[in-house]
Amino acid sequence: MFPLINLSYDAASPLNILCLGAHSDDIEIGCGGTFLHLAQQYPKSVFHWVVFSALRVRAIDFLQLLWVPRKAQ
């Protein structure tokens, strides 16, 4: 079980999370579970993804997997 991650932020504003990865799957493999947890704990989260090296086909794969429907608030 994850320990709770408590971040101070204005609940009226989205929590902006910057994700930096050297290679195309570093972020998903290294931090995917943490990001899912943050998205559940802070529903207004906005994730900004930056990958410094990736093939175009890998970027397309990632974008197809990125969409995770959320429950209506």
BASEKE-594404 format. One record per atom (N, C-alpha, C): atom name; residue in three letters; x, z, y. Coordinates in Angstrom, 2 decimals, decimal comma, always signed. Layout:
BEGIN
+----+-----+---------+---------+---------+
:  a :   r :      xx :      zz :      yy :
+----+-----+---------+---------+---------+
: CA : ALA :       X :       Z :       Y :
...
+----+-----+---------+---------+---------+
//
This chain:
BEGIN
+----+-----+---------+---------+---------+
:  a :   r :      xx :      zz :      yy :
+----+-----+---------+---------+---------+
:  N : MET :   +0,85 :   +0,00 :   -1,19 :
: CA : MET :   +0,00 :   +0,00 :   +0,00 :
:  C : MET :   +0,88 :   +0,00 :   +1,23 :
:  N : PHE :   +0,52 :   -0,79 :   +2,19 :
: CA : PHE :   +1,26 :   -0,86 :   +3,46 :
:  C : PHE :   +1,08 :   +0,42 :   +4,26 :
:  N : PRO :   +2,12 :   +0,89 :   +4,89 :
: CA : PRO :   +1,90 :   +1,95 :   +5,88 :
:  C : PRO :   +1,19 :   +1,32 :   +7,08 :
:  N : LEU :   +0,43 :   +2,10 :   +7,78 :
: CA : LEU :   -0,27 :   +1,57 :   +8,95 :
:  C : LEU :   +0,73 :   +1,15 :  +10,01 :
:  N : ILE :   +0,46 :   +0,02 :  +10,63 :
: CA : ILE :   +1,28 :   -0,45 :  +11,74 :
:  C : ILE :   +0,44 :   -0,22 :  +12,99 :
:  N : ASN :   +0,88 :   +0,66 :  +13,83 :
: CA : ASN :   +0,14 :   +0,97 :  +15,05 :
:  C : ASN :   +0,91 :   +0,43 :  +16,24 :
:  N : LEU :   +0,30 :   -0,52 :  +16,92 :
: CA : LEU :   +0,90 :   -1,13 :  +18,10 :
:  C : LEU :   +0,04 :   -0,81 :  +19,31 :
:  N : SER :   +0,67 :   -0,47 :  +20,40 :
: CA : SER :   -0,06 :   -0,22 :  +21,64 :
:  C : SER :   -0,33 :   -1,55 :  +22,32 :
:  N : TYR :   -1,58 :   -1,81 :  +22,62 :
: CA : TYR :   -1,94 :   -3,04 :  +23,32 :
:  C : TYR :   -3,32 :   -2,86 :  +23,92 :
:  N : ASP :   -3,65 :   -3,75 :  +24,84 :
: CA : ASP :   -4,95 :   -3,75 :  +25,49 :
:  C : ASP :   -5,95 :   -4,39 :  +24,53 :
:  N : ALA :   -6,90 :   -3,64 :  +24,02 :
: CA : ALA :   -7,84 :   -4,13 :  +23,02 :
:  C : ALA :   -8,69 :   -5,30 :  +23,52 :
:  N : ALA :   -8,80 :   -5,46 :  +24,83 :
: CA : ALA :   -9,57 :   -6,57 :  +25,38 :
:  C : ALA :   -8,78 :   -7,88 :  +25,34 :
:  N : SER :   -7,48 :   -7,79 :  +25,16 :
: CA : SER :   -6,62 :   -8,97 :  +25,13 :
:  C : SER :   -6,13 :   -9,21 :  +23,71 :
:  N : PRO :   -5,83 :  -10,47 :  +23,40 :
: CA : PRO :   -5,28 :  -10,72 :  +22,06 :
:  C : PRO :   -3,87 :  -10,16 :  +21,93 :
:  N : LEU :   -3,51 :   -9,76 :  +20,73 :
: CA : LEU :   -2,15 :   -9,33 :  +20,44 :
:  C : LEU :   -1,34 :  -10,58 :  +20,14 :
:  N : ASN :   -0,36 :  -10,92 :  +20,96 :
: CA : ASN :   +0,47 :  -12,10 :  +20,77 :
:  C : ASN :   +1,67 :  -11,74 :  +19,92 :
:  N : ILE :   +1,84 :  -12,46 :  +18,81 :
: CA : ILE :   +2,93 :  -12,20 :  +17,87 :
:  C : ILE :   +3,77 :  -13,46 :  +17,76 :
:  N : LEU :   +5,05 :  -13,35 :  +18,10 :
: CA : LEU :   +5,97 :  -14,47 :  +18,02 :
:  C : LEU :   +6,70 :  -14,43 :  +16,68 :
:  N : CYS :   +6,61 :  -15,51 :  +15,93 :
: CA : CYS :   +7,24 :  -15,61 :  +14,61 :
:  C : CYS :   +8,35 :  -16,64 :  +14,69 :
:  N : LEU :   +9,59 :  -16,22 :  +14,42 :
: CA : LEU :  +10,74 :  -17,11 :  +14,48 :
:  C : LEU :  +11,34 :  -17,27 :  +13,10 :
:  N : GLY :  +11,59 :  -18,50 :  +12,68 :
: CA : GLY :  +12,19 :  -18,75 :  +11,37 :
:  C : GLY :  +13,24 :  -19,83 :  +11,44 :
:  N : ALA :  +14,33 :  -19,63 :  +10,73 :
: CA : ALA :  +15,40 :  -20,62 :  +10,71 :
:  C : ALA :  +15,02 :  -21,85 :   +9,89 :
:  N : HIS :  +14,26 :  -21,64 :   +8,81 :
: CA : HIS :  +13,89 :  -22,73 :   +7,91 :
:  C : HIS :  +12,38 :  -22,75 :   +7,74 :
:  N : SER :  +11,89 :  -23,82 :   +7,16 :
: CA : SER :  +10,46 :  -24,07 :   +7,14 :
:  C : SER :   +9,61 :  -23,03 :   +6,43 :
:  N : ASP :  +10,11 :  -22,32 :   +5,46 :
: CA : ASP :   +9,26 :  -21,34 :   +4,78 :
:  C : ASP :   +9,74 :  -19,90 :   +4,92 :
:  N : ASP :  +10,73 :  -19,66 :   +5,76 :
: CA : ASP :  +11,27 :  -18,31 :   +5,93 :
:  C : ASP :  +10,21 :  -17,32 :   +6,41 :
:  N : ILE :   +9,39 :  -17,73 :   +7,34 :
: CA : ILE :   +8,41 :  -16,83 :   +7,93 :
:  C : ILE :   +7,33 :  -16,46 :   +6,90 :
:  N : GLU :   +6,80 :  -17,46 :   +6,23 :
: CA : GLU :   +5,72 :  -17,20 :   +5,26 :
:  C : GLU :   +6,23 :  -16,31 :   +4,12 :
:  N : ILE :   +7,41 :  -16,62 :   +3,59 :
: CA : ILE :   +7,94 :  -15,86 :   +2,46 :
:  C : ILE :   +8,36 :  -14,45 :   +2,89 :
:  N : GLY :   +9,03 :  -14,36 :   +4,02 :
: CA : GLY :   +9,56 :  -13,07 :   +4,44 :
:  C : GLY :   +8,56 :  -12,13 :   +5,07 :
:  N : CYS :   +7,55 :  -12,69 :   +5,73 :
: CA : CYS :   +6,65 :  -11,83 :   +6,52 :
:  C : CYS :   +5,17 :  -12,10 :   +6,29 :
:  N : GLY :   +4,83 :  -12,97 :   +5,37 :
: CA : GLY :   +3,42 :  -13,35 :   +5,18 :
:  C : GLY :   +2,48 :  -12,18 :   +4,99 :
:  N : GLY :   +2,84 :  -11,23 :   +4,15 :
: CA : GLY :   +1,99 :  -10,07 :   +3,90 :
:  C : GLY :   +1,80 :   -9,22 :   +5,14 :
:  N : THR :   +2,87 :   -9,04 :   +5,89 :
: CA : THR :   +2,78 :   -8,26 :   +7,13 :
:  C : THR :   +1,86 :   -8,95 :   +8,12 :
:  N : PHE :   +1,96 :  -10,27 :   +8,22 :
: CA : PHE :   +1,10 :  -11,00 :   +9,16 :
:  C : PHE :   -0,36 :  -10,94 :   +8,75 :
:  N : LEU :   -0,64 :  -11,01 :   +7,45 :
: CA : LEU :   -2,02 :  -10,87 :   +6,99 :
:  C : LEU :   -2,56 :   -9,48 :   +7,34 :
:  N : HIS :   -1,73 :   -8,47 :   +7,15 :
: CA : HIS :   -2,11 :   -7,10 :   +7,48 :
:  C : HIS :   -2,38 :   -6,97 :   +8,99 :
:  N : LEU :   -1,49 :   -7,51 :   +9,80 :
: CA : LEU :   -1,69 :   -7,44 :  +11,26 :
:  C : LEU :   -2,96 :   -8,18 :  +11,68 :
:  N : ALA :   -3,21 :   -9,32 :  +11,08 :
: CA : ALA :   -4,42 :  -10,09 :  +11,42 :
:  C : ALA :   -5,68 :   -9,31 :  +11,08 :
:  N : GLN :   -5,65 :   -8,54 :  +10,00 :
: CA : GLN :   -6,81 :   -7,72 :   +9,64 :
:  C : GLN :   -6,94 :   -6,51 :  +10,55 :
:  N : GLN :   -5,81 :   -5,87 :  +10,86 :
: CA : GLN :   -5,85 :   -4,66 :  +11,68 :
:  C : GLN :   -6,12 :   -4,97 :  +13,15 :
:  N : TYR :   -5,64 :   -6,12 :  +13,61 :
: CA : TYR :   -5,82 :   -6,54 :  +15,01 :
:  C : TYR :   -6,47 :   -7,92 :  +15,00 :
:  N : PRO :   -7,80 :   -7,99 :  +14,88 :
: CA : PRO :   -8,50 :   -9,26 :  +14,69 :
:  C : PRO :   -8,31 :  -10,29 :  +15,81 :
:  N : LYS :   -7,97 :   -9,85 :  +16,99 :
: CA : LYS :   -7,77 :  -10,81 :  +18,09 :
:  C : LYS :   -6,34 :  -11,32 :  +18,15 :
:  N : SER :   -5,55 :  -11,06 :  +17,11 :
: CA : SER :   -4,15 :  -11,49 :  +17,10 :
:  C : SER :   -4,02 :  -13,00 :  +17,25 :
:  N : VAL :   -2,99 :  -13,40 :  +17,97 :
: CA : VAL :   -2,62 :  -14,81 :  +18,10 :
:  C : VAL :   -1,18 :  -14,93 :  +17,64 :
:  N : PHE :   -0,95 :  -15,76 :  +16,63 :
: CA : PHE :   +0,39 :  -15,93 :  +16,08 :
:  C : PHE :   +0,99 :  -17,22 :  +16,64 :
:  N : HIS :   +2,20 :  -17,11 :  +17,14 :
: CA : HIS :   +2,94 :  -18,26 :  +17,66 :
:  C : HIS :   +4,10 :  -18,50 :  +16,69 :
:  N : TRP :   +4,12 :  -19,65 :  +16,06 :
: CA : TRP :   +5,06 :  -19,97 :  +14,99 :
:  C : TRP :   +6,14 :  -20,90 :  +15,53 :
:  N : VAL :   +7,41 :  -20,54 :  +15,36 :
: CA : VAL :   +8,53 :  -21,41 :  +15,75 :
:  C : VAL :   +9,47 :  -21,51 :  +14,55 :
:  N : VAL :   +9,68 :  -22,74 :  +14,09 :
: CA : VAL :  +10,61 :  -22,99 :  +12,99 :
:  C : VAL :  +11,69 :  -23,91 :  +13,54 :
:  N : PHE :  +12,93 :  -23,53 :  +13,33 :
: CA : PHE :  +14,05 :  -24,25 :  +13,95 :
:  C : PHE :  +14,51 :  -25,45 :  +13,15 :
:  N : SER :  +14,17 :  -25,55 :  +11,87 :
: CA : SER :  +14,51 :  -26,75 :  +11,10 :
:  C : SER :  +13,49 :  -26,94 :   +9,98 :
:  N : ALA :  +12,88 :  -28,12 :   +9,95 :
: CA : ALA :  +11,91 :  -28,43 :   +8,90 :
:  C : ALA :  +11,67 :  -29,94 :   +8,88 :
:  N : LEU :  +11,39 :  -30,45 :   +7,71 :
: CA : LEU :  +10,98 :  -31,84 :   +7,59 :
:  C : LEU :   +9,54 :  -31,98 :   +8,02 :
:  N : ARG :   +9,17 :  -33,16 :   +8,50 :
: CA : ARG :   +7,80 :  -33,39 :   +8,95 :
:  C : ARG :   +6,78 :  -33,08 :   +7,83 :
:  N : VAL :   +7,08 :  -33,49 :   +6,61 :
: CA : VAL :   +6,15 :  -33,25 :   +5,51 :
:  C : VAL :   +5,94 :  -31,75 :   +5,30 :
:  N : ARG :   +6,97 :  -30,95 :   +5,50 :
: CA : ARG :   +6,85 :  -29,49 :   +5,35 :
:  C : ARG :   +5,97 :  -28,92 :   +6,45 :
:  N : ALA :   +6,07 :  -29,47 :   +7,65 :
: CA : ALA :   +5,22 :  -29,01 :   +8,76 :
:  C : ALA :   +3,75 :  -29,31 :   +8,46 :
:  N : ILE :   +3,49 :  -30,47 :   +7,90 :
: CA : ILE :   +2,11 :  -30,84 :   +7,55 :
:  C : ILE :   +1,57 :  -29,90 :   +6,47 :
:  N : ASP :   +2,39 :  -29,63 :   +5,45 :
: CA : ASP :   +1,98 :  -28,67 :   +4,40 :
:  C : ASP :   +1,62 :  -27,32 :   +5,00 :
:  N : PHE :   +2,46 :  -26,84 :   +5,89 :
: CA : PHE :   +2,22 :  -25,54 :   +6,51 :
:  C : PHE :   +0,92 :  -25,54 :   +7,30 :
:  N : LEU :   +0,69 :  -26,57 :   +8,10 :
: CA : LEU :   -0,52 :  -26,62 :   +8,92 :
:  C : LEU :   -1,77 :  -26,64 :   +8,05 :
:  N : GLN :   -1,70 :  -27,27 :   +6,89 :
: CA : GLN :   -2,85 :  -27,29 :   +5,99 :
:  C : GLN :   -3,11 :  -25,91 :   +5,40 :
:  N : LEU :   -2,06 :  -25,14 :   +5,16 :
: CA : LEU :   -2,21 :  -23,80 :   +4,59 :
:  C : LEU :   -2,53 :  -22,74 :   +5,63 :
:  N : LEU :   -2,26 :  -23,07 :   +6,89 :
: CA : LEU :   -2,40 :  -22,09 :   +7,96 :
:  C : LEU :   -3,83 :  -21,65 :   +8,18 :
:  N : TRP :   -4,78 :  -22,53 :   +7,99 :
: CA : TRP :   -6,16 :  -22,20 :   +8,32 :
:  C : TRP :   -6,69 :  -21,16 :   +7,36 :
:  N : VAL :   -6,97 :  -19,99 :   +7,89 :
: CA : VAL :   -7,59 :  -18,91 :   +7,11 :
:  C : VAL :   -8,87 :  -18,53 :   +7,84 :
:  N : PRO :  -10,03 :  -18,88 :   +7,28 :
: CA : PRO :  -11,27 :  -18,54 :   +7,98 :
:  C : PRO :  -11,41 :  -17,03 :   +8,17 :
:  N : ARG :  -11,89 :  -16,64 :   +9,32 :
: CA : ARG :  -12,13 :  -15,23 :   +9,63 :
:  C : ARG :  -13,62 :  -14,96 :   +9,64 :
:  N : LYS :  -13,96 :  -13,74 :   +9,30 :
: CA : LYS :  -15,37 :  -13,34 :   +9,38 :
:  C : LYS :  -15,80 :  -13,31 :  +10,83 :
:  N : ALA :  -17,05 :  -13,67 :  +11,08 :
: CA : ALA :  -17,58 :  -13,61 :  +12,44 :
:  C : ALA :  -17,58 :  -12,17 :  +12,92 :
:  N : GLN :  -17,18 :  -11,97 :  +14,14 :
: CA : GLN :  -17,11 :  -10,62 :  +14,72 :
:  C : GLN :  -18,45 :  -10,22 :  +15,28 :
+----+-----+---------+---------+---------+
//
